[in-house]
Amino acid sequence: MVHITKEAALEYHETGRPGKIEVVPTKAYRTQTDLSLAYSPGVAYPCLEIQDNPDAAYRYTDKGNLVAVISNGTAVLGLGDIGAMSGKPVMEGKGLLFKIYGGIDVFDIEVAEKDPEKFCEAVEKIAPTFGGINLEDIKAPQCFYIEERLKRTLDIPVMHDDQHGTAIISSAGLINALEVNGKKIEDVKIVVNGAGAAAISCTKLYVALGARKENIIMLDSKGVITSDRENLTPEKKLFATDRRDVHTLEEAMRGADVFLGLSKGNVVSQDMIRSMAEQPIVFALANPAPEITYEDAMASRPDVLMSTGRSDYPNQINNVIGFPYIFRGALDVHAKAINEEMKLAAVRAIADLAKQPVPDVVNDVYKVNNLTFGPAYFIPKPVDPRLITEVSAAVAKAAIDSGVARAVITDWDEYKRNLRLRMGHETSVTQSLYDTARKHPKRVVFAEGLHPTMIKAAVQAKQEGICQPILLGNDEMIEKKARELDLDLTGIEIVNLRHDREMSRRERYAAILAEKCRRDGYTYEEANDKMFERNYFGMMMVETGEADAFITGVYTKFSNTIKVAKEVIGIRPPYNHFGTVHILNSKRGTYYIADTLINRNPDKETLKDIARLTADSIRFFNDEPKIAMISYSNFGVDKEGSPRLMRDVVAEMQEECPDLKIDGEMSVEMALDHERRDEKYPFLRLHGEQVNSMIFTNLSAANSAYKLIKGFSPDTEVIGPIQMGLNKPIHFTDFDSSVRDVVNIVAVAVIDAYVSQLKK
């Protein structure tokens, strides 16, 4: 576990802008018109609409995406009753988690009031602002009354996450742990150590899932809660046992199947674990120190199924797996409440997700390759990107089915797609790429077949249904690497180009290449030697039609790859050059940047080809090209060097392509600010248009531009490099490409191959 010092934590919260959250405008605000629409007089119109129909607030305000995280600071995590103001950093932190995992806006509200009645009155008065209320860090038993009252008096979702978040995640874990050890929930004996808000809520949910009250023993600081004890709270009475033969935790643990700890650290011994039933389930959730450490529990007996609240051990029970997505689903249907049906739907969705193949991003974060359902993995990891779709959709559907939703979702696939887009897990461009590629899957050769990124990308592309992968390389080594990565290569072809059985193919390819390049000094012997190189061999597979597309670049130097592509594939007429474009999907829109890889210092004719090829590529992606030729000056301010070069290119392009929206030379700033550009230069062919493509004077500028944007804007998705201008679908990756990057390029290559076939 990462060691956090006081100094580091204070510096984190203080450095730069104090705190962890801010409010960001979502509408234009730069002009007087914008401000008049945002405030007076324009704002009066939505106010009147809401007066006529209160539900219109979901349409005209952020109510439907706004949650209040409210606390009085009486039970701050691990710190106790430290007061409302002292708990503010925790509430801001909760707001951050809501935003990064669920895309939900949060106002943290600290109420300096311990009286439950007055606290509820304060919350009820501010409730119209919000689409939901997350109660946080309120001590028991007051938290039970507060939640129940607010659920009665308010018509928006209210949830005390300390209770229900832990209950939902631990219930999902319990379902799956019982599946692992083959026991039934109605038969198991459960010991609950702790009787606070979380413990009570967990136990209630276990009962709702089928656990029997007579099989449950709950303990508080005084020992086993028995029905003959006096002054029990109503919540404790629910789980008071009639048994008189158990008084201590040690006695309760004997023969138990499940232990749930929500109490304090180091109260469970190894002997207690040994006294439990076969394959015991131990959820030691006290923080920061669990009731028994993971090491001690596992050392006591190897068959224990263990969970803690810590991220450095398997099966972490972490509320962040639940609350962002529960509220996301509730908000998206404008729910009036979070009811039992919605909580149970979340439990089942989380449990089911742990049984599905784990996405590569999760393995990468935890630096493992073999997360599969079983004793070490029966709860999804908090970083799993599928939680937003699976849990939110399950909760939203349960809200609709149980009658607490104001809005109805009918197209669940579209809803999930929109969630992925909202969270940046994919964009409309990548979604369109994948959808199109799935309809026309092609044979794609992966040059570096032994590279882990390429193997993973091939497997993922196969699972996505976008291609039929072919890996180039030593088959035995590739299969060994796949086993190490726990990857299934079923349905993926491996071609060992150095194997004797490929001799006839190498010879055939060599003859074709020698004939094609005979005027360039090639001999058959030289061409035959080239066939032992994966780029030559793989590109010849595409050239001869034995494959449809080729992916390379993780190992190979681009200069060598470019040379091979020109020799084997050739440049597509009527062009004399080829290049690459990167697509940047940002909050501002989609931009195409060229040439980012091929031409170091292009001359006028090369730039004209790049401009035409970029226009073709933009049309390929069903967009209209609006091209700015970029330099450091605007429209003749500097009449020498690169500005003059771009000026000449624009003049000839506008004459040769009268319908193409292209202009320049101009700075990046002028390209992006169309209002200022139109005001200052009303004569431009781009008048009134938002530029969607920028072509730079040289490779250094273009490459630096896209990498600068990528570095400064981590939310911007980058697709590329995308090859433009070769005769066949030969596409490049980069040495630091992720698996997702490669699969995106594969989708482009598949569509490229399909379009090429249509043109024949």
Secondary structure, 3 states (H helix, E strand, C coil): CCCCCHHHHHHHHHCCCCCCCCCCCCCCCCCHHHHHHHCCCCCHHHHHHHHHCHHHHHHHCHHHHEEEEEECCCCECCCECCCCCCCHHHHHHHHHHHHHHHCCEEEEEECCCCCHHHHHHHHHHHHHHCCEEEECCCCCCHHHHHHHHHHHHCCCCEEEHHHHHHHHHHHHHHHHHHHHHCCCCCCCCEEEECCCHHHHHHHHHHHHCCCCHHHEEEEECCEECECCCCCCCHHHHHCCECCCCCCCHHHHHCCCCEEEECCCCCCCCHHHHHCCCCCCEEEECCCCCCCCCHHHHHHHCCCCEEEECCCCCCCECCHHHCHHHHHHHHHHCCCCCCCHHHHHHHHHHHHHHCCCCCCHHHHHHHCCCCCCCECCECCCCCCCCCHHHHHHHHHHHHHHHCCCCCCCCCCHHHHHHHHHHHCCCCCHHHHHHHHHHHHCCEEEEECCCCCHHHHHHHHHHHHHCCEEEEEECCHHHHHHHHHHCCCCCCCCEEECCCCHHHHHHHHHHHHHHHHHCHHHCCCHHHHHHHCCCHHHHHHHHHHCCCCCEEEECCCCCHHHHHHHHHHHCCECCCCCCCEEEEEEEECCEEEEEECCCCCCCCCHHHHHHHHHHHHHHHHHCCCCCEEEEECCCCCCCCCCHHHHHHHHHHHHHHHHCCCCEEEEEECHHHHHCHHHHHHHCCCCCCCCCCCCEEECCCHHHHHHHHHHHHHHCCCCEEEEEEEECECCCEEECCCCCCHHHHHHHHHHHHHHHHHHHHHC
